Amino acid sequence: MGLIARVVLAVVVGVVVYLVCLLVGPLVADLKASFAVTVGDWLVTYAGVLGLLAALWYFFSGGGFSLPRLGPPPKQP
């Protein structure tokens, strides 16, 4: 995968993490338990930082999410 593709995908991952934090934070804060309110407010407050860290992690880890292979192993020549 090229450098430009990794940068674009890292930005997409960062934006998705940011938006999820902004969406989930208020939902968690509405639970009215003191711990949930603290976690929800923290998610909303630090959504940008978490998005940036997720984008950097995705870029420097080689950019890829892989699922374990199910089924028989491939045949060796």
Secondary structure, DSSP 8 states (H G I E B T S, - for coil): --HHHHHHHHHHHHHHHHHHHHHHHHHHHTT--HHHHHHHHHHHHTHHHHHHHHHHHHHHTTS-------SS-----
